[in-house]
Amino acid sequence: MRNLAAVALTLLAILTPGAASAAILSYTGVFSGAAEVPPVATPGSGSAIVTIDTVANTMRVEFDFTNLIADTTVSHIHCCSAPTAGVATGVPSFAGFPAGVNFGSYDRTFDLMDAASWNPAFVAANGGTLSGAIAALLDVLKNGLAYANIHTKDFPAGEIRANLTFIPIPGAAVLFAAGLAALMARRRRVRR
């Protein structure tokens, strides 16, 4: 019985969103012209997922977009203050981002310890080190102050934007821990 209790408590500690040892942090957003500042009247839309592995120091960027009015030019992540902020990631654009299209997808993993993954001005503004840039980006992501956008020929400031928000640990993991705790409580009642 004590072993089951220890397992349940350990699982709960591991699966709780506040666990300090979390290595994978995911953020998501919905691309729209209404999210741009100022808003853009466009049928363009899409989705963004940014996944950071704090142990491997990598960042995976996954974008899907469609119905843009004009052809794409660049895309990147902005951060640090709202409503508009400087570019944090590589400039002028994410490496290999598809230019000259009005729909598409993008999926690339960046090494955050590679200076080419960053805007040099962002690194300089955050202690001049890549570690400082990583810490600053994680901080603004945690506080909901970062966004991704896609720029086009007709909208050089950005046609669609996705405000990035944290994706919590899936509810299934928390439900599993709660179910295990309920089984322990039931077993305890049956034994008495």
Backbone as numpy.savetxt, mean C-alpha at the origin, in Angstrom:
# Nx Ny Nz CAx CAy CAz Cx Cy Cz
-4.63 -29.14 28.20 -5.46 -27.95 28.20 -4.60 -26.69 28.20
-3.55 -26.71 29.00 -2.67 -25.53 29.06 -1.95 -25.34 27.73
-1.59 -26.45 27.08 -0.95 -26.34 25.77 -1.88 -25.69 24.76
-3.17 -26.06 24.78 -4.15 -25.46 23.88 -4.29 -23.97 24.15
-4.30 -23.61 25.43 -4.39 -22.19 25.79 -3.17 -21.43 25.30
-2.01 -22.02 25.44 -0.78 -21.36 24.99 -0.79 -21.18 23.48
-1.26 -22.21 22.76 -1.35 -22.11 21.30 -2.31 -21.00 20.90
-3.46 -20.94 21.56 -4.46 -19.92 21.24 -3.91 -18.52 21.48
-3.26 -18.33 22.61 -2.69 -17.01 22.91 -1.58 -16.64 21.93
-0.77 -17.61 21.57 0.30 -17.34 20.60 -0.29 -16.96 19.25
-1.30 -17.73 18.80 -1.95 -17.40 17.53 -2.57 -16.02 17.56
-3.24 -15.70 18.65 -3.87 -14.39 18.76 -2.83 -13.28 18.69
-1.69 -13.47 19.35 -0.62 -12.47 19.32 -0.06 -12.30 17.91
0.10 -13.42 17.21 0.64 -13.36 15.85 -0.34 -12.70 14.89
-1.61 -13.00 15.06 -2.62 -12.57 14.10 -3.23 -11.21 14.39
-2.88 -10.61 15.49 -3.43 -9.31 15.85 -2.76 -8.23 15.02
-3.54 -7.27 14.46 -2.96 -6.24 13.60 -1.85 -5.44 14.27
-1.82 -5.35 15.56 -0.80 -4.56 16.25 0.51 -5.29 16.42
0.61 -6.51 15.93 1.83 -7.27 16.11 3.00 -6.53 15.48
4.00 -6.23 16.31 5.12 -5.40 15.86 6.01 -6.10 14.85
5.95 -7.42 14.78 6.86 -8.14 13.91 6.32 -8.33 12.50
5.20 -7.72 12.17 4.62 -7.90 10.84 5.63 -7.50 9.78
5.84 -8.38 8.81 6.79 -8.11 7.74 6.10 -7.62 6.48
4.86 -8.03 6.25 4.14 -7.67 5.03 3.05 -6.66 5.38
3.11 -5.51 4.74 2.12 -4.45 4.94 1.51 -4.13 3.59
0.19 -4.19 3.50 -0.48 -3.94 2.23 -1.39 -2.74 2.32
-1.42 -1.99 1.23 -2.23 -0.78 1.13 -2.99 -0.85 -0.19
-4.20 -0.34 -0.19 -5.01 -0.39 -1.39 -5.69 0.95 -1.63
-6.12 1.15 -2.86 -6.85 2.36 -3.20 -7.62 2.15 -4.49
-8.61 3.01 -4.69 -9.42 2.97 -5.90 -9.09 4.22 -6.71
-8.65 4.03 -7.95 -8.34 5.15 -8.83 -9.63 5.81 -9.31
-9.65 7.14 -9.25 -10.76 7.90 -9.83 -10.29 9.32 -10.11
-10.99 9.98 -11.01 -10.70 11.38 -11.27 -11.19 12.26 -10.14
-12.26 11.84 -9.46 -12.81 12.62 -8.33 -11.82 12.72 -7.19
-10.90 11.76 -7.07 -9.91 11.80 -5.99 -8.75 12.75 -6.30
-8.60 13.14 -7.56 -7.53 14.09 -7.91 -7.82 15.45 -7.28
-6.76 16.25 -7.10 -6.90 17.60 -6.56 -6.29 18.56 -7.56
-7.12 19.39 -8.23 -8.58 19.42 -8.18 -9.15 18.21 -8.92
-10.43 17.90 -8.66 -11.06 16.74 -9.30 -11.04 16.84 -10.82
-10.95 15.68 -11.47 -10.92 15.60 -12.93 -12.18 14.84 -13.38
-12.88 15.41 -14.36 -14.05 14.74 -14.92 -13.56 13.73 -15.95
-13.51 12.49 -15.55 -13.02 11.42 -16.42 -13.75 10.12 -16.09
-13.97 9.28 -17.10 -14.51 7.96 -16.80 -13.42 6.99 -16.33
-12.18 7.48 -16.29 -11.06 6.64 -15.87 -11.25 6.09 -14.46
-10.84 4.86 -14.29 -10.95 4.22 -12.98 -9.91 3.12 -12.89
-9.82 2.51 -11.72 -8.89 1.40 -11.54 -8.67 1.08 -10.09
-7.69 0.23 -9.86 -7.36 -0.17 -8.49 -5.85 -0.18 -8.30
-5.45 0.01 -7.05 -4.03 0.02 -6.70 -3.83 -0.84 -5.47
-2.77 -1.64 -5.50 -2.33 -2.38 -4.32 -0.83 -2.16 -4.21
-0.39 -1.73 -3.03 1.02 -1.55 -2.76 1.35 -2.43 -1.55
2.28 -3.36 -1.73 2.63 -4.29 -0.68 4.11 -4.12 -0.34
4.37 -3.84 0.92 5.75 -3.63 1.36 6.16 -4.75 2.29
7.30 -5.35 1.99 7.90 -6.36 2.86 9.01 -5.66 3.63
8.79 -5.46 4.93 9.75 -4.70 5.74 10.99 -5.50 6.10
10.97 -6.81 5.87 12.15 -7.63 6.13 13.02 -7.68 4.87
12.39 -7.95 3.73 13.13 -8.02 2.46 13.39 -6.64 1.86
12.75 -5.60 2.41 12.87 -4.23 1.87 12.47 -4.17 0.40
11.28 -4.71 0.12 10.74 -4.65 -1.23 9.36 -4.00 -1.21
8.97 -3.47 -2.35 7.65 -2.88 -2.51 7.09 -3.37 -3.84
5.95 -4.07 -3.76 5.27 -4.52 -4.97 4.16 -3.54 -5.28
4.11 -3.07 -6.52 3.11 -2.12 -6.98 2.27 -2.81 -8.04
0.95 -2.87 -7.79 0.02 -3.50 -8.73 -1.09 -2.49 -9.05
-1.17 -2.08 -10.31 -2.20 -1.15 -10.76 -2.97 -1.78 -11.91
-4.27 -1.55 -11.91 -5.12 -1.83 -13.06 -5.87 -0.54 -13.34
-5.98 -0.16 -14.61 -6.68 1.09 -14.93 -7.35 0.96 -16.29
-8.43 1.73 -16.45 -9.20 1.66 -17.69 -9.91 2.97 -17.96
-10.36 3.15 -19.19 -11.19 4.29 -19.62 -10.56 5.67 -19.43
-9.25 5.76 -19.50 -8.63 7.08 -19.40 -8.97 7.89 -20.64
-9.14 9.18 -20.48 -9.45 10.06 -21.61 -8.26 10.18 -22.55
-7.08 10.25 -21.95 -5.87 10.44 -22.75 -4.87 9.32 -22.47
-3.81 9.29 -23.25 -2.79 8.27 -23.08 -1.91 8.57 -21.86
-1.49 7.52 -21.19 -0.66 7.65 -20.00 0.71 8.25 -20.33
1.24 8.96 -19.34 2.61 9.48 -19.45 3.47 8.91 -18.32
3.09 9.15 -17.07 3.87 8.66 -15.93 2.95 8.25 -14.79
3.54 7.55 -13.83 2.82 7.17 -12.62 3.83 7.01 -11.49
3.40 7.32 -10.27 4.27 7.20 -9.10 3.45 7.35 -7.83
4.13 7.25 -6.70 3.49 7.46 -5.40 3.95 8.80 -4.85
2.97 9.59 -4.43 3.23 10.88 -3.79 3.06 10.69 -2.29
3.77 11.49 -1.55 3.53 11.39 -0.11 3.90 12.63 0.65
3.44 12.59 1.82 3.81 13.36 3.00 2.88 14.48 3.39
2.14 15.05 2.50 1.14 16.03 2.94 0.03 16.10 1.92
-1.14 16.39 2.41 -2.32 16.49 1.54 -2.59 17.96 1.27
-3.30 18.35 0.24 -3.92 17.49 -0.76 -2.96 17.05 -1.86
-1.89 17.80 -2.11 -0.92 17.35 -3.11 0.44 17.25 -2.43
1.24 16.36 -2.89 2.52 16.13 -2.23 3.57 15.79 -3.28
4.83 15.83 -2.84 5.92 15.50 -3.73 5.96 14.02 -4.07
6.69 13.70 -5.11 6.84 12.31 -5.54 7.85 11.63 -4.63
7.48 10.46 -4.10 8.38 9.69 -3.24 9.15 8.64 -4.04
8.49 8.01 -4.98 9.11 6.91 -5.73 9.85 7.44 -6.95
10.49 6.54 -7.67 11.32 6.91 -8.82 10.70 7.92 -9.76
11.52 8.82 -10.26 11.06 9.86 -11.16 11.72 9.68 -12.53
11.03 10.03 -13.59 9.72 10.67 -13.58 8.58 9.70 -13.32
8.86 8.37 -13.42 7.79 7.40 -13.33 8.31 6.08 -12.78
7.38 5.20 -12.38 7.76 3.84 -12.05 8.45 3.25 -13.27
9.54 2.54 -13.05 10.25 1.88 -14.14 9.32 0.92 -14.85
9.26 1.03 -16.17 8.46 0.11 -16.96 6.97 0.38 -16.97
6.53 1.50 -16.38 5.11 1.79 -16.40 4.67 2.02 -17.85
3.54 1.43 -18.27 3.13 1.54 -19.68 2.71 2.97 -20.06
3.45 3.55 -20.98 3.13 4.90 -21.46 2.42 4.79 -22.80
1.55 5.79 -23.07 0.88 5.86 -24.36 -0.34 4.96 -24.49
-0.92 4.56 -23.35 -2.12 3.71 -23.39 -3.22 4.35 -22.55
-4.47 3.96 -22.78 -5.55 4.50 -21.93 -6.20 3.41 -21.07
-5.64 2.22 -21.09 -6.05 1.16 -20.17 -4.88 0.20 -20.05
-4.84 -0.55 -18.95 -3.77 -1.52 -18.80 -3.57 -1.93 -17.37
-2.45 -2.59 -17.15 -2.09 -3.00 -15.81 -0.59 -2.89 -15.63
-0.19 -2.91 -14.39 1.22 -2.76 -14.05 1.47 -3.59 -12.80
2.53 -4.37 -12.78 2.88 -5.20 -11.64 4.40 -5.31 -11.59
4.97 -4.69 -10.58 6.43 -4.71 -10.47 6.83 -4.66 -9.01
7.90 -5.36 -8.68 8.45 -5.34 -7.33 9.75 -4.56 -7.35
9.86 -3.61 -6.43 11.04 -2.75 -6.33 11.87 -3.10 -5.11
13.17 -3.00 -5.26 14.10 -3.15 -4.15 14.22 -1.77 -3.49
13.72 -1.65 -2.27 13.73 -0.34 -1.61 15.13 0.08 -1.17
16.10 -0.82 -1.24 17.48 -0.46 -0.93 18.25 -0.08 -2.19
17.53 0.08 -3.30 18.11 0.53 -4.56 17.69 1.99 -4.76
18.65 2.88 -4.86 18.36 4.31 -4.98 17.46 4.63 -6.17
17.48 3.81 -7.21 16.65 4.05 -8.39 15.16 3.90 -8.09
14.81 3.28 -6.97 13.40 3.12 -6.59 12.81 4.39 -6.01
13.64 5.39 -5.77 13.23 6.60 -5.05 13.47 7.87 -5.85
12.71 8.91 -5.50 12.97 10.26 -5.97 14.14 10.77 -5.11
15.25 11.19 -5.71 16.39 11.66 -4.91 16.01 12.80 -3.95
15.07 13.66 -4.35 14.65 14.76 -3.47 13.93 14.22 -2.24
13.18 13.13 -2.38 12.50 12.52 -1.23 13.52 11.91 -0.28
14.52 11.24 -0.82 15.58 10.66 0.02 16.30 11.77 0.77
16.66 12.85 0.06 17.37 13.96 0.70 16.54 14.60 1.80
15.23 14.70 1.60 14.35 15.32 2.60 14.11 14.43 3.81
14.55 13.17 3.72 14.31 12.23 4.83 15.62 11.63 5.33
16.57 12.52 5.62 17.83 12.12 6.22 18.92 11.75 5.25
18.62 11.76 3.95 19.63 11.45 2.96 19.98 9.98 2.84
19.21 9.11 3.48 19.48 7.68 3.40 18.25 6.93 2.89
18.50 5.76 2.32 17.38 4.94 1.86 16.56 4.44 3.05
17.23 4.14 4.16 16.51 3.72 5.37 15.58 4.83 5.86
16.04 6.08 5.77 15.20 7.21 6.16 14.01 7.36 5.22
14.23 7.13 3.94 13.14 7.21 2.96 12.11 6.11 3.21
12.58 4.90 3.49 11.66 3.79 3.78 10.83 4.11 5.01
11.48 4.57 6.07 10.77 4.89 7.31 9.74 5.99 7.08
10.10 7.00 6.30 9.17 8.10 6.03 7.97 7.61 5.23
8.21 6.79 4.21 7.10 6.27 3.40 6.18 5.40 4.25
6.75 4.52 5.07 5.93 3.68 5.94 5.10 4.52 6.91
5.67 5.58 7.40 4.95 6.45 8.34 3.76 7.13 7.67
3.97 7.67 6.48 2.86 8.35 5.82 1.80 7.37 5.33
2.23 6.18 4.93 1.25 5.16 4.55 0.40 4.79 5.77
1.06 4.61 6.91 0.35 4.26 8.14 -0.69 5.32 8.49
-0.38 6.56 8.20 -1.27 7.68 8.54 -2.20 8.07 7.39
-2.22 7.30 6.31 -3.13 7.56 5.20 -2.81 8.82 4.41
-1.54 9.20 4.34 -1.17 10.44 3.67 -0.40 10.23 2.36
-0.48 9.02 1.82 0.19 8.74 0.54 -0.86 8.39 -0.50
-0.54 8.67 -1.75 -1.45 8.32 -2.84 -0.65 8.00 -4.09
-1.26 7.21 -4.95 -0.70 6.91 -6.26 -1.53 7.64 -7.28
-0.90 8.07 -8.35 -1.71 8.61 -9.44 -1.10 8.29 -10.78
-1.96 8.41 -11.78 -1.57 8.15 -13.16 -1.80 9.44 -13.93
-0.71 9.93 -14.54 -0.76 11.16 -15.33 -0.98 10.81 -16.80
-1.66 11.70 -17.51 -1.90 11.49 -18.94 -1.55 12.77 -19.71
-1.54 12.66 -21.03 -1.20 13.82 -21.88 -2.15 14.99 -21.64
-3.44 14.72 -21.50 -4.41 15.80 -21.29 -4.46 16.29 -19.84
-3.97 15.48 -18.92 -4.00 15.83 -17.49 -2.60 15.59 -16.89
-1.66 16.52 -17.17 -0.28 16.32 -16.74 -0.11 16.30 -15.22
-1.06 16.84 -14.46 -0.99 16.78 -13.00 -1.60 15.49 -12.46
-2.23 14.70 -13.33 -2.83 13.43 -12.93 -4.27 13.34 -13.37
-4.62 12.25 -14.06 -6.01 12.04 -14.47 -6.78 11.25 -13.43
-6.13 10.25 -12.82 -6.78 9.48 -11.76 -5.82 9.29 -10.59
-6.42 9.21 -9.41 -5.64 9.11 -8.17 -6.28 8.08 -7.26
-5.42 7.36 -6.51 -5.89 6.39 -5.52 -5.23 6.72 -4.18
-6.05 7.11 -3.21 -5.54 7.34 -1.86 -5.29 5.98 -1.23
-4.08 5.75 -0.73 -3.69 4.43 -0.25 -4.04 4.26 1.23
-4.75 3.18 1.53 -5.14 2.88 2.91 -4.72 1.46 3.27
-4.45 1.26 4.54 -3.98 -0.02 5.06 -5.01 -1.12 4.89
-4.57 -2.29 4.48 -5.42 -3.48 4.42 -5.11 -4.28 5.69
-6.06 -4.38 6.62 -5.78 -5.12 7.86 -5.63 -6.61 7.61
-5.08 -7.29 8.60 -4.96 -8.74 8.54 -6.34 -9.32 8.24
-6.44 -10.28 7.34 -7.75 -10.81 6.99 -8.55 -11.25 8.20
-9.85 -10.95 8.15 -10.75 -11.28 9.25 -10.78 -12.76 9.56
-10.48 -13.61 8.59 -10.51 -15.04 8.82 -9.51 -15.45 9.89
-8.36 -14.81 9.93 -7.36 -15.15 10.93 -7.85 -14.80 12.33
-8.45 -13.65 12.47 -8.98 -13.23 13.77 -10.14 -14.14 14.17
-11.00 -14.48 13.21 -12.11 -15.39 13.50 -11.60 -16.76 13.93
-10.53 -17.23 13.32 -9.95 -18.51 13.71 -9.51 -18.47 15.16
-8.80 -17.41 15.55 -8.34 -17.29 16.94 -9.53 -17.22 17.90
-10.59 -16.48 17.52 -11.78 -16.37 18.37 -12.47 -17.73 18.48
-12.55 -18.47 17.39 -13.15 -19.79 17.41 -12.38 -20.75 18.29
-11.06 -20.69 18.23 -10.23 -21.53 19.06 -10.45 -21.21 20.54
-10.55 -19.94 20.86 -10.82 -19.53 22.25 -12.18 -20.04 22.71
-13.19 -19.99 21.81 -14.53 -20.49 22.16 -14.50 -21.99 22.41
-13.75 -22.73 21.58 -13.62 -24.17 21.80 -12.96 -24.47 23.14
-11.97 -23.69 23.50 -11.31 -23.88 24.79 -12.30 -23.65 25.93
-13.09 -22.60 25.83 -14.06 -22.29 26.87 -15.11 -23.40 26.97
-15.56 -23.92 25.84 -16.55 -25.00 25.83 -15.97 -26.26 26.45
-14.73 -26.57 26.09 -14.08 -27.75 26.64 -13.95 -27.65 28.14
-13.65 -26.46 28.61 -13.50 -26.21 30.04 -14.83 -26.48 30.74
-15.96 -26.01 30.16 -17.28 -26.23 30.75 -17.66 -27.69 30.77
-17.31 -28.43 29.71 -17.66 -29.86 29.60 -16.91 -30.67 30.65
-15.67 -30.33 30.93 -14.84 -31.08 31.88 -15.30 -30.91 33.32
-15.98 -29.83 33.64 -16.39 -29.57 35.02 -17.52 -30.38 35.39
